[in-house]
Amino acid sequence: MKKSYKIEVDCANCANKMEEAAKKTPGVKDAVVNFMTLKMNVEFEEGADPKAVMKDVQKNCKKVEDDCEIYL
């Protein structure tokens, strides 16, 4: 399953950090952050609960970029 989320991030480098953090989160098959459109596209692993996984993604992104935001 794929979902798109609106994000708020200050720079392209920060967006790259968010993308890497999201990709390392259990339950995420792939993630792409587009700084220009301020969107994060997430592909979830089979059987994963998107709401629970995205809470973990948000925690991981806050660790690398504390002023980022993901609108769930």
Short mmCIF file of the C-alpha atoms (twelve columns), coordinates in Angstrom:
data_MODEL
# 
_entry.id   MODEL 
# 
loop_
_atom_site.group_PDB 
_atom_site.id 
_atom_site.type_symbol 
_atom_site.label_atom_id 
_atom_site.label_alt_id 
_atom_site.label_comp_id 
_atom_site.label_asym_id 
_atom_site.label_seq_id 
_atom_site.Cartn_x 
_atom_site.Cartn_y 
_atom_site.Cartn_z 
_atom_site.pdbx_PDB_model_num 
ATOM 1  C CA . MET A 1  0.000  0.000  0.000  1 
ATOM 2  C CA . LYS A 2  1.222  3.499  -0.838 1 
ATOM 3  C CA . LYS A 3  0.202  6.743  0.856  1 
ATOM 4  C CA . SER A 4  1.160  10.372 0.474  1 
ATOM 5  C CA . TYR A 5  1.609  12.786 3.402  1 
ATOM 6  C CA . LYS A 6  2.024  16.542 3.522  1 
ATOM 7  C CA . ILE A 7  5.216  17.561 5.310  1 
ATOM 8  C CA . GLU A 8  6.863  20.740 6.525  1 
ATOM 9  C CA . VAL A 9  10.643 20.956 6.296  1 
ATOM 10 C CA . ASP A 10 13.055 23.887 5.921  1 
ATOM 11 C CA . CYS A 11 15.666 22.691 3.432  1 
ATOM 12 C CA . ALA A 12 16.453 20.005 0.869  1 
ATOM 13 C CA . ASN A 13 19.177 18.508 3.075  1 
ATOM 14 C CA . CYS A 14 16.665 18.130 5.915  1 
ATOM 15 C CA . ALA A 15 14.236 16.464 3.499  1 
ATOM 16 C CA . ASN A 16 16.959 13.944 2.587  1 
ATOM 17 C CA . LYS A 17 17.528 13.196 6.284  1 
ATOM 18 C CA . MET A 18 13.786 12.625 6.714  1 
ATOM 19 C CA . GLU A 19 13.714 10.282 3.725  1 
ATOM 20 C CA . GLU A 20 16.595 8.194  5.086  1 
ATOM 21 C CA . ALA A 21 14.997 8.043  8.562  1 
ATOM 22 C CA . ALA A 22 11.665 6.941  7.060  1 
ATOM 23 C CA . LYS A 23 13.307 4.208  4.968  1 
ATOM 24 C CA . LYS A 24 14.943 2.742  8.096  1 
ATOM 25 C CA . THR A 25 11.618 2.485  9.958  1 
ATOM 26 C CA . PRO A 26 10.222 -1.049 10.356 1 
ATOM 27 C CA . GLY A 27 7.104  -1.508 8.221  1 
ATOM 28 C CA . VAL A 28 8.284  0.901  5.505  1 
ATOM 29 C CA . LYS A 29 9.160  -0.741 2.180  1 
ATOM 30 C CA . ASP A 30 10.167 2.546  0.530  1 
ATOM 31 C CA . ALA A 31 9.866  6.279  1.133  1 
ATOM 32 C CA . VAL A 32 10.430 9.317  -1.062 1 
ATOM 33 C CA . VAL A 33 10.453 12.904 0.191  1 
ATOM 34 C CA . ASN A 34 9.954  15.688 -2.340 1 
ATOM 35 C CA . PHE A 35 11.185 19.001 -0.933 1 
ATOM 36 C CA . MET A 36 9.675  21.065 -3.767 1 
ATOM 37 C CA . THR A 37 6.122  19.769 -3.258 1 
ATOM 38 C CA . LEU A 38 6.546  19.181 0.513  1 
ATOM 39 C CA . LYS A 39 5.213  15.637 0.260  1 
ATOM 40 C CA . MET A 40 6.357  12.279 1.568  1 
ATOM 41 C CA . ASN A 41 5.282  9.175  -0.357 1 
ATOM 42 C CA . VAL A 42 5.480  6.005  1.700  1 
ATOM 43 C CA . GLU A 43 5.115  2.415  0.520  1 
ATOM 44 C CA . PHE A 44 4.278  0.081  3.396  1 
ATOM 45 C CA . GLU A 45 5.323  -3.533 3.766  1 
ATOM 46 C CA . GLU A 46 2.676  -6.214 3.355  1 
ATOM 47 C CA . GLY A 47 0.438  -6.425 6.440  1 
ATOM 48 C CA . ALA A 48 1.834  -3.279 8.092  1 
ATOM 49 C CA . ASP A 49 -0.537 -0.885 9.884  1 
ATOM 50 C CA . PRO A 50 0.060  2.502  8.193  1 
ATOM 51 C CA . LYS A 51 -1.081 4.555  11.214 1 
ATOM 52 C CA . ALA A 52 1.239  2.768  13.643 1 
ATOM 53 C CA . VAL A 53 4.149  2.779  11.181 1 
ATOM 54 C CA . MET A 54 3.748  6.504  10.482 1 
ATOM 55 C CA . LYS A 55 3.909  7.295  14.205 1 
ATOM 56 C CA . ASP A 56 7.295  5.532  14.240 1 
ATOM 57 C CA . VAL A 57 8.341  7.342  11.047 1 
ATOM 58 C CA . GLN A 58 7.477  10.669 12.686 1 
ATOM 59 C CA . LYS A 59 9.522  9.788  15.794 1 
ATOM 60 C CA . ASN A 60 12.517 8.781  13.653 1 
ATOM 61 C CA . CYS A 61 12.299 11.923 11.542 1 
ATOM 62 C CA . LYS A 62 12.150 14.110 14.664 1 
ATOM 63 C CA . LYS A 63 15.404 12.484 15.842 1 
ATOM 64 C CA . VAL A 64 17.296 13.649 12.741 1 
ATOM 65 C CA . GLU A 65 15.405 16.901 12.127 1 
ATOM 66 C CA . ASP A 66 13.541 18.139 15.203 1 
ATOM 67 C CA . ASP A 67 11.678 20.991 13.489 1 
ATOM 68 C CA . CYS A 68 10.165 18.874 10.691 1 
ATOM 69 C CA . GLU A 69 6.477  17.997 10.618 1 
ATOM 70 C CA . ILE A 70 4.477  15.192 9.013  1 
ATOM 71 C CA . TYR A 71 0.720  15.753 8.822  1 
ATOM 72 C CA . LEU A 72 -0.866 12.366 9.461  1 
# 
